[in-house]
Each structure stands twice: as structure tokens, then as C-alpha cells.
Amino acid sequence: MGHRRKAREYALQGLYMHEISKTPAEELVKLEWIDKNISDNIREFAVTLIEGSIGHIDAIDEIIIKHSKNWKFERLSAVDKSILRLSIYAMLHHKDIPVIVTINEGIELGKIYGGESSGQFINGILDAVRKHELVEKEQENT
């Protein structure tokens, strides 16, 4: 498993804790729940995803609400919300990562950690973000 996939898993765990218990980002970035040594590059990327996702959580949640048709935001599972948050953060703020890679990683996390239809749901939301939010952002920059 690649180091970025592992970092995404740790970020997912941190964002899940934030969603469930409102654990502050300052505590989460210590990664104290991990009971083994992790490499610096895994730690660095996980911390970046946690801080960035929580730092932009309101804007990201608005995007999720906008694109989750027929689903009330409050009814989304904490796992699905966490995957969407870290994926959307990466899509919008990490231009060095191809968007399709971020989408595929989000889908895989959904299949592993989410419910029966999480992969499909996450795919739909992230694809809508790719088609609409990223296009709007590009148009604003031109």
C-alpha cells in the first residue's frame, strides 16, 4: 500500500473522530491513536489533510450539501462525510495530485470503510465536484 493511501486512512480516522467527538485539529494532528511508528512522509500528508479539511470544513460541507441531491446532510454517515471532506479538500487545494487519483482513492476508502453503497455515493459527489466546482474555480482564475 502506498504511503499516500495510508496517510488518507489516518486522515479519515482523524476526521471521523472530529465528526463524532469534535476532537480539535490540534489534538488530531498528534496522531496519538496510531500505536506504531509511521514515516515522516505519511505523517506529513495525513496532518496536511486533517488540518486542511477541518480548516475549510464549512466551505466543503456547503459543496457536499449542494451536490448531495435527495440526501440530507445530517443523515450522511460520519465515515462518508469524512471521506468526502478529505477528498474535496485535496481536489480543491492540492493541484499536485491528479483529480482522478483523489476520486479513486475516495471511492476505495468508501468501499473499505463505508456502507454498502458508499463507494457509489462518494463517486457521484466527487464527480459532481470535478465537473462543477473545479470548472468554476478554473473560470475564476482565467
ZANU-883872 format. One record per residue: residue in one letter; x, y, z of N, C-alpha, C in turn. Coordinates in Angstrom, 1 decimal. Layout:
  residu     n.x     n.y     n.z    ca.x    ca.y    ca.z     c.x     c.y     c.z
       A       X       Y       Z       X       Y       Z       X       Y       Z
...
//
This chain:
  residu     n.x     n.y     n.z    ca.x    ca.y    ca.z     c.x     c.y     c.z
       M     0.8    -1.2     0.0     0.0     0.0     0.0     0.9     1.2     0.0
       G     0.5     2.2    -0.8     1.3     3.4    -0.9     1.2     4.3     0.3
       H     2.2     5.1     0.5     2.2     6.0     1.7     1.1     7.0     1.7
       R     0.7     7.4     0.5    -0.4     8.4     0.5    -1.7     7.7     0.9
       R    -1.9     6.5     0.4    -3.2     5.8     0.8    -3.2     5.6     2.3
       K    -2.1     5.2     2.9    -2.0     5.1     4.4    -2.3     6.4     5.1
       A    -1.7     7.5     4.6    -2.0     8.8     5.1    -3.4     9.2     5.0
       R    -4.1     8.8     3.9    -5.5     9.1     3.8    -6.3     8.3     4.8
       E    -5.9     7.1     5.1    -6.6     6.3     6.1    -6.5     6.9     7.5
       Y    -5.3     7.4     7.8    -5.1     8.1     9.1    -5.9     9.4     9.1
       A    -5.9    10.1     8.0    -6.7    11.4     7.9    -8.2    11.0     8.1
       L    -8.7    10.0     7.5   -10.1     9.6     7.6   -10.4     9.3     9.1
       Q    -9.5     8.6     9.8    -9.7     8.3    11.2    -9.8     9.6    12.0
       G    -8.9    10.5    11.7    -8.9    11.8    12.4   -10.2    12.6    12.2
       L   -10.6    12.6    10.9   -11.8    13.4    10.6   -13.0    12.7    11.2
       Y   -13.0    11.4    11.2   -14.1    10.7    11.9   -14.2    11.1    13.3
       M   -13.1    11.1    14.0   -13.0    11.5    15.4   -13.5    12.9    15.6
       H   -13.2    13.8    14.7   -13.6    15.2    14.7   -15.1    15.2    14.6
       E   -15.7    14.4    13.7   -17.1    14.4    13.4   -17.9    13.9    14.6
       I   -17.4    12.8    15.2   -18.1    12.1    16.3   -17.9    12.8    17.6
       S   -16.7    13.3    17.9   -16.5    13.8    19.3   -16.0    15.2    19.3
       K   -16.0    15.9    18.1   -15.5    17.2    18.0   -14.1    17.4    18.5
       T   -13.3    16.4    18.4   -11.9    16.5    18.8   -11.2    17.6    18.0
       P   -10.5    18.6    18.6    -9.9    19.7    17.9    -8.8    19.2    17.0
       A    -8.6    19.9    15.9    -7.5    19.6    15.0    -6.1    19.5    15.7
       E    -5.9    20.4    16.6    -4.6    20.5    17.4    -4.3    19.1    18.0
       E    -5.4    18.5    18.5    -5.2    17.1    19.1    -5.0    16.1    18.1
       L    -5.8    16.1    17.0    -5.8    15.1    16.0    -4.5    15.0    15.3
       V    -3.9    16.1    15.0    -2.6    16.1    14.2    -1.5    15.5    15.0
       K    -1.6    15.2    16.3    -0.6    14.5    17.0    -0.6    13.0    16.6
       L    -1.7    12.5    16.0    -1.9    11.1    15.6    -1.6    10.2    16.7
       E    -2.0    10.5    17.9    -1.7     9.7    19.1    -2.5     8.3    19.1
       W    -3.5     8.2    18.3    -4.2     6.9    18.3    -3.5     5.8    17.5
       I    -2.5     6.2    16.8    -1.7     5.3    16.0    -0.7     4.7    16.9
       D    -0.7     3.4    17.0     0.2     2.7    18.0     1.5     2.2    17.4
       K     1.9     2.7    16.3     3.1     2.3    15.7     3.8     3.5    15.1
       N     5.1     3.4    14.9     5.8     4.5    14.2     5.4     4.5    12.8
       I     5.2     5.8    12.3     4.9     6.0    10.9     6.0     6.9    10.3
       S     6.2     6.7     9.0     7.2     7.5     8.4     6.8     9.0     8.3
       D     7.8     9.9     8.2     7.5    11.3     8.2     6.6    11.7     7.0
       N     6.8    11.1     5.8     6.0    11.5     4.7     4.5    11.1     4.9
       I     4.3    10.0     5.5     2.9     9.6     5.8     2.3    10.6     6.9
       R     3.1    10.8     7.9     2.6    11.7     9.0     2.3    13.1     8.4
       E     3.2    13.6     7.6     3.1    15.0     7.0     1.8    15.1     6.1
       F     1.6    14.1     5.3     0.4    14.2     4.4    -0.9    14.0     5.2
       A    -0.9    13.1     6.2    -2.1    12.9     7.0    -2.4    14.2     7.7
       V    -1.4    14.8     8.3    -1.6    16.1     9.0    -2.1    17.2     8.1
       T    -1.5    17.3     6.9    -2.0    18.2     5.9    -3.5    18.1     5.6
       L    -3.9    16.8     5.4    -5.3    16.5     5.1    -6.2    16.8     6.2
       I    -5.8    16.5     7.4    -6.6    16.8     8.6    -6.8    18.3     8.8
       E    -5.6    19.0     8.9    -5.7    20.4     9.1    -6.5    21.1     8.0
       G    -6.2    20.8     6.8    -6.8    21.4     5.6    -8.3    21.2     5.6
       S    -8.7    19.9     5.8   -10.1    19.6     5.8   -10.9    20.3     6.9
       I   -10.4    20.3     8.1   -11.0    20.9     9.2   -11.0    22.5     9.0
       G    -9.9    23.0     8.5    -9.8    24.4     8.3   -10.7    24.9     7.2
       H   -11.2    24.1     6.3   -12.1    24.5     5.3   -13.4    23.8     5.4
       I   -13.7    23.3     6.6   -14.9    22.4     6.7   -16.2    23.0     6.3
       D   -16.4    24.3     6.7   -17.7    25.0     6.3   -17.9    25.0     4.8
       A   -16.9    25.5     4.1   -17.0    25.6     2.6   -17.1    24.2     2.0
       I   -16.4    23.2     2.5   -16.5    21.9     2.0   -17.9    21.3     2.2
       D   -18.4    21.5     3.4   -19.8    21.0     3.7   -20.8    21.6     2.8
       E   -20.7    22.9     2.5   -21.6    23.6     1.6   -21.5    22.9     0.2
       I   -20.4    22.5    -0.2   -20.2    21.8    -1.5   -20.9    20.4    -1.4
       I   -20.7    19.7    -0.3   -21.3    18.4    -0.2   -22.9    18.6    -0.2
       I   -23.4    19.5     0.5   -24.8    19.8     0.5   -25.3    20.1    -0.9
       K   -24.6    20.9    -1.6   -25.0    21.4    -2.9   -25.1    20.2    -3.9
       H   -24.2    19.2    -3.7   -24.2    18.1    -4.7   -24.8    16.8    -4.2
       S   -25.3    16.7    -3.0   -25.9    15.5    -2.5   -27.4    15.6    -2.6
       K   -27.8    15.5    -3.8   -29.3    15.6    -4.1   -30.0    14.4    -3.4
       N   -31.2    14.7    -2.9   -32.0    13.6    -2.3   -31.4    13.0    -1.0
       W   -30.4    13.6    -0.5   -29.8    13.2     0.8   -29.6    14.4     1.7
       K   -30.2    14.2     2.9   -30.0    15.3     3.9   -28.6    15.1     4.5
       F   -27.9    16.2     4.6   -26.5    16.2     5.1   -26.4    15.5     6.4
       E   -27.4    15.8     7.3   -27.4    15.3     8.6   -27.5    13.7     8.6
       R   -28.1    13.2     7.6   -28.2    11.7     7.5   -27.0    11.0     6.9
       L   -26.1    11.7     6.4   -24.9    11.1     5.9   -24.1    10.5     7.0
       S   -23.5     9.3     6.8   -22.7     8.7     7.8   -21.5     9.5     8.1
       A   -20.9     9.4     9.3   -19.7    10.1     9.7   -18.6     9.7     8.8
       V   -18.5     8.4     8.4   -17.4     7.9     7.6   -17.5     8.6     6.2
       D   -18.7     8.6     5.6   -18.9     9.1     4.3   -18.6    10.6     4.3
       K   -19.0    11.4     5.3   -18.7    12.8     5.4   -17.2    13.0     5.5
       S   -16.6    12.2     6.3   -15.1    12.3     6.5   -14.4    12.1     5.2
       I   -14.8    11.0     4.4   -14.1    10.7     3.2   -14.3    11.9     2.2
       L   -15.6    12.3     2.1   -15.9    13.4     1.2   -15.1    14.7     1.6
       R   -15.0    15.0     2.8   -14.3    16.2     3.3   -12.8    16.1     2.9
       L   -12.1    15.0     3.2   -10.7    15.0     2.8   -10.5    14.9     1.3
       S   -11.4    14.3     0.6   -11.3    14.2    -0.9   -11.5    15.6    -1.5
       I   -12.5    16.2    -1.1   -12.8    17.6    -1.7   -11.8    18.5    -1.3
       Y   -11.3    18.5    -0.1   -10.1    19.4     0.3    -9.0    19.1    -0.7
       A    -8.6    17.9    -0.9    -7.5    17.5    -1.8    -7.7    18.0    -3.2
       M    -9.0    17.8    -3.7    -9.3    18.2    -5.1    -9.2    19.7    -5.3
       L    -9.6    20.5    -4.3    -9.6    21.9    -4.4    -8.2    22.6    -4.1
       H    -7.4    21.9    -3.2    -6.2    22.6    -2.7    -4.9    21.9    -3.0
       H    -4.9    20.7    -3.6    -3.7    20.0    -3.9    -3.6    19.8    -5.4
       K    -3.2    20.7    -6.1    -3.1    20.6    -7.6    -2.0    19.6    -8.0
       D    -1.1    19.3    -7.1    -0.1    18.3    -7.5    -0.6    16.9    -7.5
       I    -1.8    16.7    -7.0    -2.5    15.3    -7.1    -3.5    15.3    -8.2
       P    -3.4    14.4    -9.1    -4.4    14.4   -10.2    -5.8    14.2    -9.6
       V    -6.8    14.9   -10.1    -8.2    14.8    -9.5    -8.7    13.4    -9.6
       I    -8.4    12.7   -10.7    -8.9    11.3   -10.8    -8.3    10.4    -9.7
       V    -7.1    10.6    -9.3    -6.5     9.9    -8.3    -7.2    10.1    -7.0
       T    -7.5    11.3    -6.7    -8.2    11.7    -5.5    -9.6    11.0    -5.5
       I   -10.3    11.1    -6.6   -11.6    10.5    -6.7   -11.5     9.0    -6.5
       N   -10.6     8.3    -7.1   -10.4     6.9    -7.0   -10.1     6.5    -5.5
       E    -9.2     7.3    -4.9    -8.9     7.0    -3.5   -10.1     7.1    -2.6
       G   -10.9     8.2    -2.8   -12.1     8.4    -2.1   -13.1     7.2    -2.2
       I   -13.2     6.7    -3.4   -14.1     5.6    -3.7   -13.6     4.4    -3.0
       E   -12.3     4.1    -3.1   -11.7     2.9    -2.4   -11.9     3.0    -0.9
       L   -11.7     4.2    -0.3   -11.9     4.3     1.1   -13.4     4.0     1.5
       G   -14.3     4.5     0.6   -15.7     4.3     0.8   -16.1     2.8     0.8
       K   -15.5     2.1    -0.2   -15.7     0.6    -0.3   -15.2    -0.1     0.9
       I   -14.0     0.3     1.5   -13.4    -0.4     2.6   -14.1     0.0     3.9
       Y   -14.3     1.3     4.1   -14.8     1.7     5.5   -16.2     2.1     5.5
       G   -16.8     2.4     4.4   -18.2     2.9     4.4   -19.2     1.8     4.3
       G   -20.5     2.2     4.1   -21.6     1.2     4.0   -21.6     0.6     2.6
       E   -22.7    -0.2     2.3   -22.8    -0.9     1.1   -22.8    -0.1    -0.1
       S   -23.4     1.1    -0.1   -23.4     2.0    -1.3   -22.5     3.2    -1.2
       S   -21.6     3.2    -0.2   -20.7     4.3     0.0   -19.9     4.6    -1.2
       G   -19.3     3.6    -1.8   -18.4     3.8    -3.0   -19.1     4.6    -4.1
       Q   -20.3     4.1    -4.4   -21.1     4.8    -5.5   -21.5     6.2    -5.1
       F   -22.0     6.4    -3.9   -22.4     7.7    -3.4   -21.2     8.7    -3.5
       I   -20.1     8.3    -2.9   -18.9     9.1    -2.9   -18.4     9.4    -4.4
       N   -18.5     8.4    -5.2   -18.1     8.6    -6.6   -19.0     9.7    -7.2
       G   -20.3     9.6    -7.0   -21.3    10.6    -7.5   -21.0    12.0    -7.1
       I   -20.7    12.2    -5.8   -20.5    13.5    -5.2   -19.1    14.1    -5.8
       L   -18.1    13.2    -5.7   -16.8    13.7    -6.2   -16.8    14.0    -7.7
       D   -17.5    13.2    -8.4   -17.6    13.5    -9.9   -18.3    14.8   -10.1
       A   -19.3    15.1    -9.4   -20.1    16.4    -9.5   -19.2    17.5    -9.1
       V   -18.4    17.4    -8.1   -17.4    18.4    -7.7   -16.4    18.6    -8.8
       R   -15.9    17.6    -9.4   -15.0    17.7   -10.5   -15.6    18.4   -11.7
       K   -16.8    18.1   -12.0   -17.5    18.7   -13.2   -17.9    20.2   -12.9
       H   -18.3    20.5   -11.7   -18.8    21.8   -11.5   -17.9    22.7   -10.7
       E   -17.5    22.3    -9.5   -16.7    23.2    -8.6   -15.3    23.5    -9.3
       L   -14.6    22.5    -9.8   -13.3    22.7   -10.4   -13.4    23.5   -11.6
       V   -14.4    23.3   -12.4   -14.6    24.1   -13.6   -14.8    25.6   -13.3
       E   -15.7    25.8   -12.2   -16.0    27.2   -11.8   -14.7    27.9   -11.3
       K   -13.9    27.1   -10.5   -12.7    27.6   -10.0   -11.7    28.0   -11.1
       E   -11.6    27.1   -12.1   -10.7    27.4   -13.2   -11.2    28.7   -14.0
       Q   -12.5    28.8   -14.1   -13.0    30.0   -14.8   -12.7    31.3   -14.1
       E   -12.8    31.2   -12.7   -12.5    32.4   -11.9   -11.0    32.8   -12.1
       N   -10.2    31.8   -12.3    -8.7    32.1   -12.4    -8.3    32.6   -13.7
       T    -9.2    32.5   -14.7    -8.8    33.0   -16.1    -9.3    34.3   -16.4
//
